[in-house]
Amino acid sequence: MAQGMKRLGMPIAALLGAVLIGLIAMSWFINRDALRQAVEAQIRAVTGLDLVVKGNIDVSVFPASYVSFHDVGLKGGGTADPALSVDVLTANLRLLPLLLQHFQIADVMMLRPHIHVVREANGDSNWTPFIKTIARTMKPGADNQVSFSEIRIEDGVLAYEDAANNVSEGLDDIDLSLAWPSISRSFAGTGQFNWRGERVDGSISISDFVAALSGDRSGLKARIASAPLKLAFDGTVADRTSMMMEGTLTVDSTSLRNALRWTGRAPPGSGGFGRFALKARANMVGASIALTNVNVELDGNVAEGVMTYSNNGRQTLQATLAAGALDLTPYVSTFRLLASGARDWNRQLFDLNALSATDLDMRLSAARVTVGSTKLGQTALGANLRGGVLALSVGEAQMYGGIARGSFGIARSDADADVKAQLQFTDVDLQTCAAELFGITKLSGRGNINVSLTASGSSPFGLAQSLDGTATLNGHDGAIAGFDAEQLLKRLERRPLSGGGNFRNGSTPYNTLTIAVKFAEGTATAQDIRLEGPAARLTLTGTASVPTREYDLKGIASLVSASNTTPGFELPFVVQGPWDDPLIFPDPESLIRRSPASAPLLDAVKDKKTRDAVRSVLEGFAAGGAKPANPNAAAPASASAPAAAEAAKQN
């Protein structure tokens, strides 16, 4: 048996040796010029590009069968610059046809190719001849059938130019494998490349490559994966007059802000735009894409609806979305009207670049909305950004226990923001509303607020300085904290110079409250401020400075008589100081003149210096025993001061 196998092996070995010797001999005697010309002709037939070889040509038949061209250029008809230049282009040959002196390419490998794509205004490019030739040669029955079905690219570079749309992009370190198997009509491409500093993995699959090259409908699957962004599409594609795609689109990103920067889009603001995911049915025509059955997630907010995006010279985004709950805090958290930890307005300059980047038209509804500490119920919002002008509208929002409606607009004017606001609050809780909108914490009750304001500035402080407009408030069944007008008036009615004590305790309840204020260049002037309470009434006049956030008001407080027909005790008072903690104190001269003993004494003093000294002592008693502001002024009136003090003690 062993001897039989040995006798059989000898002829097989001899045959293999003969074949090997024949291959070696063929490599010596093959017509290398004919091989080179055949390979050049096949490449020209497949690509539609003229092959220009500037370097050496290496031909090998055994052990590997290939032809390598060094310093190669491929040019389209009528173009001066090559569409493709390659350091080394290697055409691997099919062995069996080679033995029969038929030169057929199995596949092509390009080492360090430089691909130049120029898109013309009509949509054609310098690669259009290649596309047309591939479509023609892959059709069944073609005269010059495609002889090879794979191209590999290693360490390639691609430059893309679109002068019509002012687009210039570049890819480098490209490693790709492009295949269109001869036994099917499909096409597949997989590989990696670098774009804008990120490594990108990509794949594409076309079910009917011939149809796709001809512009007819074909199935398409595409995937792009990188650190900033992942994108996948599964659907169909056609390109008759313009590119059309229809299918399922999914997008995922750990940070939408980073993804926008990577793709060359300026992200708005400086907060939010983190985790992002989108899945939708996409229909793209040219530079416009319509998304239906949208399910989008951003920063934990989930919404459904429809969206459209177009880039016809200017980016435009339109959307109608509905959500169960929205948290808008991340997008406003970095915007502060007041300086951190201070009572002053924030002086940091606005960043208005986002107003000119994109046009936006959005309709958004939600069952619940959170903005910082503010909680809203059912809310319908609209946002329109066009030509650098942002308009926000609130159709209706359940807010502060009532309903809010209105509009808010921002227009960019050089470095300034022109702001317009018209807001209406109906039957809201005044305590939370006034505290969050105006920084006023002393007011409670329920009521209606109407605001119409305009301002212009480069910071919140600049807006406060230029504020113009009107504001009205009509409240009921509430109170003003910080002083008890009824108790204070009753005590001072009995003993005007008894000392006011602590005026900043308690609260003054009211049945109705009316406030009408007009703003002009940052100063609010009281036009009508009235409080009607069960036991006291208040009226106020004066101004409040918006830039300094301080009051300068005078008012009259009066007791409500039992019969409500005769006027009760009245007392002028003053409100001064910061909005969140003002000083409220009665007018001292009024108290002095109401004292039966002190008023005649003050009128009897003829000398001005003596009268001022007496007034100083009496005001000290009226203010609860405070010392005169200028102690030396009392020295000339040593004779009158004791009498004034004695008169004050009697009151």
C-alpha positions as CSV (number, residue, x, y, z in Angstrom):
1,M,0.0,0.0,0.0
2,A,2.7,2.4,1.0
3,Q,4.7,1.5,-2.1
4,G,1.6,2.2,-4.2
5,M,1.1,5.6,-2.7
6,K,4.8,6.3,-3.3
7,R,4.5,5.4,-7.0
8,L,1.4,7.6,-7.3
9,G,3.0,10.6,-5.6
10,M,6.0,10.6,-7.9
11,P,4.0,11.6,-11.0
12,I,2.0,14.2,-9.1
13,A,5.2,15.8,-7.8
14,A,6.6,15.7,-11.3
15,L,3.4,17.4,-12.7
16,L,3.5,20.1,-10.0
17,G,7.2,20.7,-10.7
18,A,6.5,21.0,-14.4
19,V,3.7,23.5,-13.7
20,L,6.0,25.5,-11.5
21,I,8.8,25.5,-14.1
22,G,6.2,26.5,-16.7
23,L,5.0,29.5,-14.6
24,I,8.5,30.6,-14.0
25,A,9.3,30.4,-17.6
26,M,6.1,32.2,-18.5
27,S,7.1,35.1,-16.2
28,W,10.3,35.3,-18.2
29,F,8.8,35.2,-21.7
30,I,5.4,37.0,-21.2
31,N,4.9,40.0,-23.3
32,R,5.0,42.6,-20.5
33,D,4.1,45.5,-22.8
34,A,1.0,43.7,-23.9
35,L,0.1,43.0,-20.3
36,R,0.6,46.6,-19.3
37,Q,-1.5,47.8,-22.2
38,A,-4.3,45.4,-21.4
39,V,-4.4,46.4,-17.8
40,E,-4.5,50.1,-18.7
41,A,-7.3,49.5,-21.2
42,Q,-9.4,47.6,-18.6
43,I,-8.9,50.4,-16.0
44,R,-9.8,53.0,-18.6
45,A,-12.9,51.0,-19.7
46,V,-14.1,50.5,-16.1
47,T,-13.4,54.0,-14.7
48,G,-13.9,56.2,-17.8
49,L,-10.8,58.0,-16.8
50,D,-7.5,58.3,-18.7
51,L,-4.5,56.6,-17.1
52,V,-1.4,58.7,-17.0
53,V,1.7,56.8,-15.6
54,K,4.7,59.0,-14.7
55,G,6.7,56.4,-12.7
56,N,8.0,52.9,-13.0
57,I,5.8,49.9,-13.9
58,D,6.4,46.6,-12.1
59,V,5.1,43.3,-13.6
60,S,5.0,40.0,-11.7
61,V,3.5,36.7,-12.8
62,F,4.8,34.3,-10.2
63,P,4.5,33.8,-7.3
64,A,2.0,36.7,-7.3
65,S,0.4,38.0,-10.5
66,Y,0.1,41.7,-10.6
67,V,1.0,44.9,-12.4
68,S,2.0,48.0,-10.2
69,F,2.1,51.5,-11.6
70,H,4.0,54.2,-9.7
71,D,3.0,57.8,-9.7
72,V,-0.3,57.4,-11.5
73,G,-2.9,60.0,-12.5
74,L,-6.5,59.4,-13.6
75,K,-8.1,62.3,-15.5
76,G,-11.5,62.8,-16.9
77,G,-12.1,64.0,-20.4
78,G,-11.4,67.7,-20.8
79,T,-10.0,68.2,-17.3
80,A,-6.5,69.5,-16.7
81,D,-6.0,68.3,-13.2
82,P,-6.3,64.6,-12.3
83,A,-9.4,63.5,-10.5
84,L,-7.3,60.8,-8.8
85,S,-3.5,60.5,-8.3
86,V,-2.0,57.4,-6.7
87,D,1.5,56.7,-5.4
88,V,1.1,53.0,-6.3
89,L,-1.8,51.4,-8.2
90,T,-1.6,47.7,-8.2
91,A,-3.8,45.5,-10.4
92,N,-3.9,41.9,-9.2
93,L,-4.5,39.5,-12.1
94,R,-6.6,36.3,-12.4
95,L,-4.2,33.4,-12.7
96,L,-6.0,30.9,-15.0
97,P,-6.7,33.5,-17.8
98,L,-3.1,34.6,-17.5
99,L,-1.9,31.1,-18.3
100,L,-3.9,31.4,-21.6
101,Q,-2.3,34.8,-22.3
102,H,-5.6,36.5,-21.4
103,F,-5.0,39.5,-19.0
104,Q,-7.9,40.0,-16.6
105,I,-7.9,42.1,-13.5
106,A,-9.2,40.4,-10.3
107,D,-9.1,43.5,-8.1
108,V,-7.3,46.9,-7.7
109,M,-5.4,48.2,-4.7
110,M,-4.5,51.9,-4.5
111,L,-1.8,53.0,-2.0
112,R,-1.9,56.6,-0.9
113,P,-4.4,57.9,-3.4
114,H,-5.3,61.6,-3.6
115,I,-8.9,61.9,-4.6
116,H,-10.1,65.3,-5.8
117,V,-13.9,65.8,-6.2
118,V,-15.2,69.1,-7.6
119,R,-19.0,69.6,-7.7
120,E,-20.3,72.0,-10.4
121,A,-23.3,74.2,-10.1
122,N,-25.5,71.9,-12.2
123,G,-24.8,69.0,-9.9
124,D,-22.2,67.2,-12.1
125,S,-18.7,66.7,-11.0
126,N,-15.3,65.7,-12.4
127,W,-16.2,62.1,-11.5
128,T,-19.4,62.1,-13.6
129,P,-17.6,60.1,-16.5
130,F,-16.6,57.4,-14.0
131,I,-20.2,57.1,-12.7
132,K,-21.6,56.9,-16.3
133,T,-19.0,54.4,-17.4
134,I,-19.6,52.1,-14.4
135,A,-23.3,52.2,-15.0
136,R,-22.8,51.4,-18.7
137,T,-20.3,48.5,-18.2
138,M,-22.3,46.8,-15.4
139,K,-25.5,46.5,-17.5
140,P,-26.2,43.0,-18.7
141,G,-25.0,42.5,-22.3
142,A,-22.6,45.4,-22.2
143,D,-19.8,45.3,-24.8
144,N,-17.1,46.0,-22.3
145,Q,-18.3,44.1,-19.2
146,V,-16.7,45.0,-15.9
147,S,-13.7,42.8,-15.5
148,F,-12.9,43.4,-11.8
149,S,-15.3,43.9,-8.9
150,E,-13.3,45.3,-6.0
151,I,-11.1,48.3,-5.3
152,R,-9.2,48.7,-2.1
153,I,-7.9,52.0,-0.8
154,E,-5.1,52.4,1.8
155,D,-3.9,55.6,3.4
156,G,-6.0,57.8,1.0
157,V,-6.8,61.5,1.0
158,L,-10.0,63.1,-0.4
159,A,-10.6,66.8,-1.1
160,Y,-14.1,67.9,-1.9
161,E,-15.0,71.3,-3.3
162,D,-18.4,72.8,-4.0
163,A,-18.0,76.4,-5.0
164,A,-21.7,77.0,-5.5
165,N,-22.4,76.3,-1.9
166,N,-19.1,77.5,-0.6
167,V,-18.2,74.1,0.9
168,S,-14.7,72.7,1.1
169,E,-14.0,69.4,3.0
170,G,-11.2,67.0,3.4
171,L,-10.8,63.3,4.5
172,D,-7.5,61.6,5.3
173,D,-6.1,58.3,6.4
174,I,-8.8,56.6,4.3
175,D,-8.9,52.8,4.4
176,L,-11.8,51.5,2.3
177,S,-12.9,48.4,0.4
178,L,-15.4,48.9,-2.4
179,A,-17.0,45.8,-3.9
180,W,-19.6,45.0,-6.6
181,P,-19.6,41.2,-6.9
182,S,-20.0,39.9,-10.5
183,I,-22.6,37.4,-9.4
184,S,-25.0,40.0,-8.1
185,R,-26.1,43.6,-8.8
186,S,-25.3,44.8,-5.3
187,F,-22.6,47.1,-4.1
188,A,-20.9,47.3,-0.7
189,G,-18.3,49.6,0.8
190,T,-16.7,49.4,4.3
191,G,-13.8,51.2,5.9
192,Q,-12.5,54.0,8.0
193,F,-11.3,57.6,7.6
194,N,-10.4,60.7,9.5
195,W,-12.7,63.8,9.4
196,R,-12.1,66.9,11.4
197,G,-9.9,65.2,13.9
198,E,-12.2,62.2,14.5
199,R,-11.9,58.6,13.3
200,V,-15.0,57.5,11.5
201,D,-16.2,54.0,10.7
202,G,-18.5,53.7,7.8
203,S,-20.4,51.2,5.7
204,I,-22.8,51.4,2.7
205,S,-24.8,48.8,0.9
206,I,-26.8,49.3,-2.3
207,S,-29.0,46.5,-3.4
208,D,-29.2,47.4,-7.1
209,F,-26.0,49.2,-8.0
210,V,-26.8,49.5,-11.7
211,A,-30.1,51.2,-10.9
212,A,-28.5,53.5,-8.4
213,L,-25.8,54.6,-10.9
214,S,-28.5,55.2,-13.5
215,G,-30.5,57.3,-11.0
216,D,-33.3,54.8,-10.6
217,R,-34.6,53.6,-7.2
218,S,-32.5,51.2,-5.3
219,G,-32.3,49.9,-1.7
220,L,-29.7,51.7,0.5
221,K,-28.3,50.9,3.9
222,A,-25.7,53.3,5.4
223,R,-24.0,53.6,8.7
224,I,-21.5,56.2,10.1
225,A,-20.1,55.8,13.6
226,S,-17.7,58.2,15.4
227,A,-17.1,59.4,18.9
228,P,-19.3,62.6,18.5
229,L,-22.1,61.1,16.4
230,K,-23.6,57.8,15.2
231,L,-26.0,57.8,12.2
232,A,-27.8,55.0,10.3
233,F,-30.2,55.0,7.4
234,D,-32.2,52.1,5.9
235,G,-34.4,52.8,2.9
236,T,-34.2,53.6,-0.8
237,V,-32.4,56.1,-2.9
238,A,-32.9,57.6,-6.4
239,D,-31.2,60.4,-8.3
240,R,-33.0,61.5,-11.4
241,T,-33.1,65.3,-11.2
242,S,-32.0,65.5,-7.6
243,M,-31.1,63.2,-4.8
244,M,-34.1,61.5,-3.2
245,M,-33.9,59.2,-0.1
246,E,-36.7,57.6,1.8
247,G,-36.4,55.3,4.8
248,T,-35.7,55.1,8.5
249,L,-33.2,57.4,10.0
250,T,-31.6,57.0,13.4
251,V,-29.1,59.4,15.1
252,D,-27.4,59.1,18.4
253,S,-24.9,61.3,20.2
254,T,-23.6,61.5,23.8
255,S,-23.3,65.3,23.3
256,L,-25.3,67.1,20.7
257,R,-23.2,70.2,21.5
258,N,-20.0,68.4,20.6
259,A,-21.6,66.8,17.5
260,L,-22.8,70.2,16.2
261,R,-19.3,71.7,16.7
262,W,-17.8,68.7,14.9
263,T,-20.1,69.1,11.9
264,G,-19.4,72.9,11.7
265,R,-22.6,74.1,13.3
266,A,-22.5,76.7,16.1
267,P,-24.4,75.3,19.1
268,P,-26.8,77.9,20.7
269,G,-26.1,79.3,24.1
270,S,-23.8,77.6,26.6
271,G,-26.1,75.2,28.5
272,G,-27.8,71.9,27.6
273,F,-27.6,70.1,24.3
274,G,-26.1,66.9,25.8
275,R,-27.4,63.4,25.3
276,F,-29.4,63.2,22.0
277,A,-31.2,60.5,20.1
278,L,-33.6,60.6,17.2
279,K,-35.5,58.0,15.2
280,A,-37.9,59.0,12.4
281,R,-39.2,58.2,8.9
282,A,-37.1,60.4,6.6
283,N,-37.9,61.7,3.2
284,M,-35.1,63.7,1.6
285,V,-35.2,65.7,-1.6
286,G,-32.1,67.6,-2.5
287,A,-31.0,69.7,0.4
288,S,-34.3,69.3,2.3
289,I,-35.4,66.5,4.6
290,A,-38.8,65.9,6.1
291,L,-39.1,63.7,9.2
292,T,-42.3,62.1,10.3
293,N,-43.1,59.7,13.2
294,V,-40.3,61.5,15.0
295,N,-39.2,60.3,18.4
296,V,-36.6,62.6,19.7
297,E,-34.7,62.7,23.1
298,L,-32.6,65.6,24.3
299,D,-31.2,66.1,27.8
300,G,-33.7,63.6,29.1
301,N,-36.7,65.3,27.4
302,V,-38.7,63.1,25.1
303,A,-41.0,64.4,22.4
304,E,-42.9,63.2,19.3
305,G,-44.0,64.9,16.2
306,V,-42.7,66.1,12.8
307,M,-39.7,68.0,11.7
308,T,-38.3,69.5,8.5
309,Y,-34.8,70.7,7.7
310,S,-33.4,72.5,4.6
311,N,-30.2,74.1,3.7
312,N,-30.9,76.1,0.5
313,G,-28.4,78.8,1.1
314,R,-29.6,79.1,4.7
315,Q,-30.3,76.5,7.4
316,T,-34.0,76.3,8.3
317,L,-35.5,74.0,10.9
318,Q,-39.3,73.6,11.4
319,A,-40.8,71.3,14.0
320,T,-44.1,70.5,15.7
321,L,-43.5,68.4,18.8
322,A,-45.5,67.2,21.8
323,A,-44.1,66.0,25.1
324,G,-45.3,64.7,28.5
325,A,-42.8,66.6,30.6
326,L,-40.1,69.1,29.7
327,D,-37.2,70.5,31.7
328,L,-35.9,73.6,30.1
329,T,-33.5,74.4,33.0
330,P,-30.3,73.4,31.2
331,Y,-30.9,75.9,28.5
332,V,-31.5,78.9,30.8
333,S,-29.3,77.9,33.7
334,T,-26.3,79.9,32.4
335,F,-28.4,83.0,31.8
336,R,-28.7,85.2,34.9
337,L,-30.4,88.6,35.2
338,L,-28.8,89.3,38.5
339,A,-25.1,88.9,39.4
340,S,-24.4,85.8,41.4
341,G,-24.8,86.4,45.1
342,A,-25.5,90.1,44.6
343,R,-28.4,92.6,44.3
344,D,-26.9,94.2,41.2
345,W,-27.9,93.3,37.6
346,N,-25.6,91.0,35.7
347,R,-23.2,93.0,33.6
348,Q,-21.9,90.0,31.5
349,L,-22.3,90.7,27.8
350,F,-24.8,88.7,25.8
351,D,-23.7,86.2,23.2
352,L,-26.0,86.8,20.2
353,N,-24.2,84.7,17.6
354,A,-26.8,82.0,17.8
355,L,-29.4,84.4,16.5
356,S,-27.8,84.6,13.1
357,A,-26.9,80.9,12.6
358,T,-30.2,79.2,11.8
359,D,-33.8,80.0,11.0
360,L,-36.2,78.2,13.3
361,D,-39.9,77.7,13.4
362,M,-41.1,75.4,16.3
363,R,-44.4,74.6,18.0
364,L,-44.1,72.8,21.3
365,S,-46.7,71.5,23.7
366,A,-46.2,69.8,27.0
367,A,-48.2,68.5,29.9
368,R,-45.6,69.8,32.4
369,V,-42.8,72.2,32.0
370,T,-39.9,73.0,34.5
371,V,-37.8,76.1,34.2
372,G,-35.5,76.3,37.2
373,S,-37.7,76.6,40.2
374,T,-40.7,77.5,38.2
375,K,-43.3,74.7,37.5
376,L,-45.8,75.0,34.7
377,G,-48.8,72.9,33.8
378,Q,-50.2,72.4,30.4
379,T,-48.2,74.7,28.1
380,A,-48.2,75.6,24.4
381,L,-45.0,77.4,23.2
382,G,-43.9,78.8,19.9
383,A,-40.4,79.9,18.8
384,N,-39.6,81.6,15.5
385,L,-36.1,82.7,14.6
386,R,-35.6,84.4,11.3
387,G,-33.0,86.9,10.1
388,G,-31.5,87.3,13.5
389,V,-34.9,88.0,15.2
390,L,-36.2,85.6,17.8
391,A,-39.9,85.6,18.7
392,L,-41.2,83.4,21.5
393,S,-44.9,83.1,22.1
394,V,-46.9,81.5,24.9
395,G,-50.3,80.5,23.6
396,E,-51.4,79.4,27.1
397,A,-49.5,78.1,30.1
398,Q,-50.7,77.0,33.5
399,M,-48.4,79.0,35.6
400,Y,-48.3,80.3,39.2
401,G,-51.7,78.8,39.8
402,G,-53.2,80.7,37.0
403,I,-52.9,81.2,33.2
404,A,-50.0,83.0,31.4
405,R,-50.0,84.3,27.8
406,G,-47.8,86.6,25.9
407,S,-44.8,87.1,23.6
408,F,-41.1,87.8,24.0
409,G,-38.9,89.0,21.2
410,I,-35.1,89.5,20.8
411,A,-33.5,91.2,17.8
412,R,-29.8,91.7,17.3
413,S,-28.6,95.2,16.7
414,D,-24.8,95.2,16.5
415,A,-23.7,94.1,20.0
416,D,-27.0,95.1,21.6
417,A,-30.2,93.0,22.1
418,D,-33.4,94.8,21.4
419,V,-36.0,93.2,23.6
420,K,-39.8,93.4,23.6
421,A,-42.1,91.6,26.1
422,Q,-45.9,91.5,26.3
423,L,-47.1,89.2,29.1
424,Q,-50.5,88.6,30.7
425,F,-50.9,86.7,33.9
426,T,-54.5,85.9,34.9
427,D,-55.5,84.9,38.4
428,V,-52.0,84.0,39.5
429,D,-50.5,83.5,42.9
430,L,-48.8,86.9,43.4
431,Q,-46.3,85.8,46.0
432,T,-44.5,83.3,43.6
433,C,-45.1,85.4,40.5
434,A,-43.8,88.7,41.8
435,A,-40.8,87.0,43.5
436,E,-39.7,85.1,40.4
437,L,-40.4,87.8,37.8
438,F,-39.6,91.0,39.6
439,G,-37.6,90.0,42.7
440,I,-40.4,91.3,45.0
441,T,-40.9,89.0,48.0
442,K,-43.3,91.1,50.2
443,L,-46.5,90.6,48.2
444,S,-49.1,87.9,48.5
445,G,-52.6,87.3,47.3
446,R,-54.1,86.6,43.8
447,G,-54.5,88.8,40.8
448,N,-53.8,89.8,37.2
449,I,-50.6,91.3,35.8
450,N,-50.1,92.9,32.4
451,V,-46.7,93.9,31.3
452,S,-45.6,95.7,28.1
453,L,-41.9,96.5,28.0
454,T,-39.1,97.3,25.6
455,A,-35.4,97.6,26.2
456,S,-32.0,97.6,24.4
457,G,-28.6,96.7,25.8
458,S,-25.6,94.4,25.6
459,S,-26.2,93.0,29.1
460,P,-29.0,92.6,31.6
461,F,-27.8,95.8,33.3
462,G,-27.9,97.6,29.9
463,L,-31.5,96.4,29.5
464,A,-32.4,97.7,33.0
465,Q,-31.0,101.1,32.1
466,S,-33.1,101.5,29.0
467,L,-36.4,99.9,30.1
468,D,-39.5,101.6,28.7
469,G,-43.2,100.5,28.9
470,T,-46.0,99.9,31.3
471,A,-47.0,97.4,34.0
472,T,-50.3,97.0,35.8
473,L,-51.3,94.7,38.7
474,N,-54.8,94.2,40.1
475,G,-54.8,92.0,43.2
476,H,-57.2,90.8,45.8
477,D,-57.3,89.0,49.1
478,G,-53.7,89.3,50.0
479,A,-51.2,91.2,52.1
480,I,-48.0,93.2,52.0
481,A,-45.4,91.9,54.5
482,G,-43.0,94.1,56.3
483,F,-45.3,96.4,58.4
484,D,-48.7,96.4,60.1
485,A,-50.4,99.6,58.9
486,E,-53.4,99.2,61.2
487,Q,-51.5,98.7,64.4
488,L,-48.9,101.4,63.6
489,L,-51.6,104.0,62.7
490,K,-53.6,103.3,65.9
491,R,-50.5,103.7,68.1
492,L,-49.4,106.9,66.5
493,E,-53.0,108.2,66.6
494,R,-53.0,107.9,70.3
495,R,-49.4,109.1,70.9
496,P,-47.8,110.7,67.8
497,L,-44.4,111.0,69.5
498,S,-44.4,107.7,71.2
499,G,-41.9,106.3,68.8
500,G,-42.6,104.2,65.8
501,G,-40.9,101.2,67.3
502,N,-40.1,98.5,64.7
503,F,-42.0,99.4,61.5
504,R,-40.8,96.3,59.7
505,N,-42.9,93.6,61.5
506,G,-46.2,92.1,60.7
507,S,-48.2,92.6,57.5
508,T,-50.9,94.8,56.0
509,P,-53.9,92.8,54.6
510,Y,-55.8,94.1,51.6
511,N,-59.1,93.4,49.9
512,T,-58.0,95.1,46.6
513,L,-54.6,96.2,45.3
514,T,-54.1,98.4,42.2
515,I,-50.7,99.2,40.8
516,A,-50.1,101.1,37.5
517,V,-46.5,101.9,36.7
518,K,-44.9,103.6,33.7
519,F,-41.2,102.9,32.8
520,A,-39.0,105.4,31.1
521,E,-35.2,104.9,30.6
522,G,-35.0,102.6,33.6
523,T,-37.1,104.6,36.0
524,A,-40.6,103.4,37.1
525,T,-43.0,106.1,38.0
526,A,-46.1,105.3,40.0
527,Q,-49.2,106.4,38.2
528,D,-51.8,104.7,40.4
529,I,-50.9,102.7,43.5
530,R,-53.8,102.0,45.9
531,L,-54.4,99.5,48.6
532,E,-57.9,99.0,50.1
533,G,-57.8,96.9,53.3
534,P,-60.4,96.0,55.9
535,A,-58.8,98.4,58.5
536,A,-56.4,100.6,56.5
537,R,-55.9,102.3,53.2
538,L,-52.7,103.2,51.4
539,T,-51.8,105.3,48.4
540,L,-48.3,105.7,47.0
541,T,-46.5,108.1,44.6
542,G,-42.9,108.4,43.6
543,T,-40.4,106.4,41.6
544,A,-38.4,103.2,41.6
545,S,-35.0,102.9,39.9
546,V,-34.7,99.7,37.9
547,P,-30.9,99.8,37.4
548,T,-30.2,100.3,41.2
549,R,-33.3,98.2,42.2
550,E,-34.3,100.8,44.8
551,Y,-37.6,102.5,45.9
552,D,-38.1,106.3,46.4
553,L,-41.8,106.4,47.3
554,K,-44.1,108.5,49.5
555,G,-47.5,107.6,50.6
556,I,-50.4,108.2,52.9
557,A,-51.8,105.6,55.2
558,S,-55.2,106.0,56.8
559,L,-57.4,104.1,59.1
560,V,-60.8,103.0,57.9
561,S,-63.5,104.4,60.2
562,A,-66.2,102.2,61.6
563,S,-68.9,104.2,59.8
564,N,-66.8,104.4,56.6
565,T,-68.2,107.9,56.1
566,T,-65.8,110.1,58.1
567,P,-62.1,110.0,57.3
568,G,-60.0,108.2,59.8
569,F,-56.5,108.9,61.1
570,E,-54.1,109.7,58.2
571,L,-50.3,109.5,58.2
572,P,-47.8,110.2,55.5
573,F,-45.0,107.7,55.2
574,V,-41.9,107.0,53.1
575,V,-40.6,103.8,51.4
576,Q,-36.9,103.8,50.5
577,G,-34.2,101.3,49.9
578,P,-33.7,98.0,47.9
579,W,-36.6,96.2,46.4
580,D,-36.2,93.0,48.4
581,D,-35.8,94.8,51.8
582,P,-37.0,98.4,51.8
583,L,-37.2,100.8,54.8
584,I,-40.7,102.0,55.6
585,F,-41.1,104.8,58.2
586,P,-43.7,107.6,58.9
587,D,-43.0,111.2,58.1
588,P,-41.5,112.7,61.3
589,E,-42.8,116.3,60.8
590,S,-46.3,115.1,60.4
591,L,-46.1,113.2,63.7
592,I,-44.7,116.3,65.4
593,R,-47.5,118.5,64.2
594,R,-50.1,116.0,65.3
595,S,-48.8,116.2,68.9
596,P,-50.9,118.7,71.0
597,A,-47.9,119.8,73.0
598,S,-45.1,119.6,70.4
599,A,-46.7,121.4,67.5
600,P,-47.3,124.8,69.3
601,L,-43.7,124.6,70.6
602,L,-42.3,124.1,67.2
603,D,-44.4,126.9,65.7
604,A,-43.4,129.2,68.6
605,V,-39.7,129.0,68.0
606,K,-38.8,131.9,65.7
607,D,-35.1,131.4,65.4
608,K,-34.2,128.9,62.6
609,K,-31.3,127.3,64.4
610,T,-33.3,126.9,67.5
611,R,-36.3,125.5,65.6
612,D,-34.0,123.0,63.8
613,A,-32.6,121.9,67.2
614,V,-36.1,121.4,68.6
615,R,-37.2,119.5,65.5
616,S,-34.1,117.3,65.9
617,V,-35.0,116.3,69.4
618,L,-38.7,115.7,68.6
619,E,-37.8,113.6,65.6
620,G,-35.6,111.5,67.8
621,F,-38.5,110.7,70.0
622,A,-40.8,110.2,67.0
623,A,-38.3,107.7,65.6
624,G,-38.2,105.7,68.8
625,G,-35.4,107.6,70.7
626,A,-32.9,107.9,67.8
627,K,-30.1,110.4,68.2
628,P,-30.2,113.6,66.0
629,A,-28.3,113.3,62.8
630,N,-26.1,116.4,63.7
631,P,-25.6,116.6,67.5
632,N,-23.8,119.9,67.3
633,A,-26.9,121.6,65.8
634,A,-28.7,121.2,69.2
635,A,-26.0,123.2,71.1
636,P,-27.4,126.7,70.5
637,A,-30.8,125.8,71.7
638,S,-29.9,124.6,75.1
639,A,-32.7,126.5,76.7
640,S,-35.4,125.3,74.3
641,A,-34.3,121.7,74.0
642,P,-35.3,120.6,77.6
643,A,-38.7,122.1,77.1
644,A,-39.2,120.2,73.9
645,A,-38.1,117.0,75.5
646,E,-40.5,117.6,78.3
647,A,-43.3,118.3,75.9
648,A,-42.5,115.1,74.0
649,K,-42.6,113.0,77.2
650,Q,-46.1,114.2,77.8
651,N,-47.2,112.9,74.5
